[in-house]
Amino acid sequence: MGKLTSAVNFFRESWAELGRVKWPTRKEIVSYTIVVLITCVIMAALTFGVDIGIARLLKLIGLGVQ
């Protein structure tokens, strides 16, 4: 019974802790999501640019794919 009691206490305390969390508002979630999407687009563009740049550099020195 000790393990069952411990598990029940764990879940009871976890549920109580969730009540103390300051959850973000809908407006905050939307703004955070927009920031993440913009960051992903910027990072993808930078990665693409570096990839193209390295490919052109390798082609210029004769090591790139024709």
Backbone as CSV, one residue per row, in Angstrom:
resi,resn,N_x,N_y,N_z,CA_x,CA_y,CA_z,C_x,C_y,C_z
1,MET,0.817,-1.197,0.000,0.000,0.000,0.000,0.859,1.258,0.000
2,GLY,2.097,1.167,0.395,2.967,2.328,0.470,3.198,2.965,-0.885
3,LYS,3.406,2.141,-1.911,3.646,2.683,-3.252,2.392,3.323,-3.814
4,LEU,1.237,2.727,-3.574,-0.019,3.283,-4.058,-0.298,4.621,-3.382
5,THR,-0.069,4.683,-2.089,-0.263,5.933,-1.349,0.684,7.004,-1.849
6,SER,1.930,6.639,-2.122,2.903,7.596,-2.642,2.478,8.117,-4.012
7,ALA,1.990,7.232,-4.865,1.552,7.634,-6.198,0.349,8.572,-6.102
8,VAL,-0.595,8.267,-5.247,-1.782,9.110,-5.073,-1.366,10.482,-4.548
9,ASN,-0.468,10.504,-3.565,0.014,11.778,-3.025,0.739,12.587,-4.091
10,PHE,1.531,11.915,-4.916,2.254,12.608,-5.985,1.275,13.302,-6.922
11,PHE,0.251,12.578,-7.370,-0.711,13.165,-8.299,-1.549,14.254,-7.637
12,ARG,-1.878,14.091,-6.374,-2.636,15.107,-5.654,-1.817,16.391,-5.532
13,GLU,-0.543,16.261,-5.188,0.334,17.431,-5.064,0.601,18.071,-6.429
14,SER,0.735,17.241,-7.458,0.943,17.775,-8.809,-0.267,18.590,-9.251
15,TRP,-1.470,18.096,-8.966,-2.681,18.801,-9.346,-2.776,20.131,-8.598
16,ALA,-2.399,20.126,-7.327,-2.413,21.363,-6.542,-1.391,22.357,-7.094
17,GLU,-0.246,21.881,-7.507,0.791,22.747,-8.075,0.315,23.379,-9.379
18,LEU,-0.412,22.629,-10.195,-0.945,23.171,-11.446,-1.907,24.326,-11.187
19,GLY,-2.566,24.318,-10.036,-3.467,25.409,-9.683,-2.724,26.694,-9.373
20,ARG,-1.447,26.596,-9.010,-0.642,27.770,-8.672,0.103,28.353,-9.873
21,VAL,0.041,27.679,-11.002,0.749,28.133,-12.194,0.030,29.344,-12.772
22,LYS,0.797,30.350,-13.204,0.209,31.498,-13.907,0.188,31.145,-15.391
23,TRP,-0.976,30.755,-15.883,-1.114,30.345,-17.273,-1.164,31.581,-18.162
24,PRO,-0.565,31.514,-19.357,-0.602,32.666,-20.265,-2.005,32.889,-20.821
25,THR,-2.275,34.152,-21.125,-3.576,34.481,-21.725,-3.553,34.098,-23.206
26,ARG,-4.714,34.126,-23.812,-4.811,33.800,-25.244,-3.981,34.781,-26.065
27,LYS,-4.021,36.066,-25.689,-3.259,37.090,-26.403,-1.756,36.809,-26.302
28,GLU,-1.289,36.404,-25.136,0.135,36.078,-24.958,0.531,34.873,-25.801
29,ILE,-0.321,33.858,-25.828,-0.025,32.652,-26.607,0.070,32.988,-28.094
30,VAL,-0.843,33.822,-28.581,-0.816,34.206,-29.996,0.471,34.970,-30.297
31,SER,0.842,35.912,-29.425,2.058,36.690,-29.683,3.302,35.809,-29.606
32,TYR,3.350,34.890,-28.663,4.499,33.970,-28.571,4.592,33.090,-29.813
33,THR,3.435,32.634,-30.298,3.410,31.785,-31.489,3.915,32.546,-32.708
34,ILE,3.509,33.797,-32.832,3.965,34.614,-33.956,5.479,34.810,-33.899
35,VAL,6.001,35.067,-32.699,7.449,35.240,-32.542,8.188,33.967,-32.949
36,VAL,7.690,32.822,-32.540,8.330,31.547,-32.883,8.290,31.316,-34.392
37,LEU,7.159,31.573,-35.023,7.053,31.363,-36.472,7.977,32.296,-37.240
38,ILE,8.037,33.559,-36.843,8.932,34.508,-37.511,10.389,34.084,-37.328
39,THR,10.735,33.654,-36.129,12.100,33.188,-35.865,12.434,31.978,-36.727
40,CYS,11.496,31.049,-36.870,11.730,29.867,-37.708,11.945,30.257,-39.169
41,VAL,11.153,31.189,-39.668,11.295,31.630,-41.055,12.651,32.301,-41.257
42,ILE,13.054,33.156,-40.316,14.351,33.833,-40.419,15.497,32.822,-40.385
43,MET,15.422,31.868,-39.475,16.492,30.865,-39.373,16.541,29.983,-40.625
44,ALA,15.380,29.651,-41.183,15.351,28.859,-42.416,15.973,29.647,-43.566
45,ALA,15.662,30.938,-43.645,16.227,31.771,-44.709,17.745,31.894,-44.545
46,LEU,18.207,32.074,-43.322,19.656,32.158,-43.084,20.355,30.849,-43.448
47,THR,19.757,29.739,-43.055,20.336,28.437,-43.376,20.376,28.227,-44.886
48,PHE,19.304,28.584,-45.566,19.237,28.471,-47.026,20.321,29.342,-47.668
49,GLY,20.451,30.573,-47.179,21.455,31.481,-47.727,22.869,30.969,-47.538
50,VAL,23.179,30.468,-46.357,24.513,29.916,-46.102,24.747,28.691,-46.982
51,ASP,23.736,27.839,-47.130,23.861,26.647,-47.968,24.149,27.025,-49.421
52,ILE,23.402,27.991,-49.940,23.625,28.444,-51.319,25.022,29.054,-51.452
53,GLY,25.417,29.846,-50.471,26.738,30.475,-50.500,27.873,29.456,-50.505
54,ILE,27.766,28.448,-49.664,28.797,27.405,-49.617,28.812,26.614,-50.918
55,ALA,27.621,26.315,-51.459,27.549,25.577,-52.725,28.221,26.361,-53.852
56,ARG,27.965,27.679,-53.903,28.595,28.501,-54.946,30.094,28.590,-54.749
57,LEU,30.532,28.700,-53.504,31.964,28.752,-53.209,32.648,27.450,-53.633
58,LEU,32.035,26.325,-53.324,32.607,25.039,-53.722,32.634,24.894,-55.245
59,LYS,31.584,25.362,-55.891,31.542,25.302,-57.356,32.633,26.188,-57.953
60,LEU,32.865,27.331,-57.337,33.868,28.277,-57.811,35.277,27.686,-57.742
61,ILE,35.543,26.911,-56.694,36.889,26.328,-56.567,36.982,24.946,-57.201
62,GLY,35.901,24.493,-57.838,35.957,23.243,-58.584,35.562,22.004,-57.798
63,LEU,35.027,22.160,-56.611,34.645,20.990,-55.818,33.137,20.769,-55.763
64,GLY,32.381,21.670,-56.350,30.927,21.583,-56.297,30.361,20.652,-57.331
65,VAL,29.091,20.357,-57.180,28.370,19.527,-58.143,28.050,20.369,-59.360
66,GLN,28.292,19.817,-60.522,28.070,20.555,-61.781,26.623,20.603,-62.131
